Amino acid sequence: MTKTTSLEVLKNGLKFYRNAQTIYDIQSPFLYSLLIALKDKSFSTNRSLLEIEKLRAVLKKNKLLVEGIDYGAGSRKKGSKNTIGSIIKTASSTKKAGIILHNLVKFSNAAVVLELGTNLGIGTSYLASAGNPIVYTIEGNKGMVEIARQNFSELGLKNVKSFHGTFKDVIPQLSISNIDLIFIDGHHNGQATIEYVEMLRPLLNTPGLIVLDDIYWSTDMKKAFHYLIRQPYVSSYLDLFHKGILIFNPNLVETPGIQYIPYFLKPWRIGLWGGKQL
């Protein structure tokens, strides 16, 4: 499995753009309300999130080397050593991605969250700052685990339970169920992603959400996502291009998933020419 080439990314992006719908095309009240939640911008006055971004700015300047970096199949940058600043800039959750995660926790009223792939804990912190969920997070690199734990302490996040080890080794040891939201962002391999979803879905509450990162990172990740959205246990989905959200809700009868794009990128679909606003 290899990373999608720039040409393939362009082709995927153009196809996604052609097929994508805006919020004004949405027929499902559930998907509409979910998208409205994702667009919530109250983060601009959220003190906890502002503190996360202040910490990110400090970490970007940190030149301390982290040993044994291996981001797995999803790596944008590989090597035996990288600085904390380099990791934050190239492999950590962006502010935009963090806000999506934060808003998803709020939307689902999640009490228990599981994250596969802690990295340095920026995305984890966004998850943990949405109310007061218990966030279980797993990371395979010990050096990154230690730094992430320092970051959680710096931010005063006492609701994060951090574990070091492989996902398959640690998950059975957690003895948790009734998970409301799962974020898989640590092993960008198509078959592995399918296996994680199959392993974890019995532990997921219904309604519940599983969020997959970088679903167009490679051909097999794209195939894995499209395989999963066809499974009968997935009620619906949102394809945001950079992330895929699998929705588990038996009350959603015949609710097709969508590829979503902000309406300003398709300004003709504003409910005036074929679009429909709820």
Helices and strands as residue ranges (DSSP letters): H 6-19, G 23-25, H 29-38, G 42-45, H 47-60, E 65-67, G 72-74, E 81-83, H 84-90, H 95-108, E 112-116, H 122-128, E 134-139, H 142-154, E 160-164, H 167-174, E 179-184, H 190-200, G 201-203, E 204-213, H 219-228, E 236-239, E 243-248, E 258-259, G 263-265
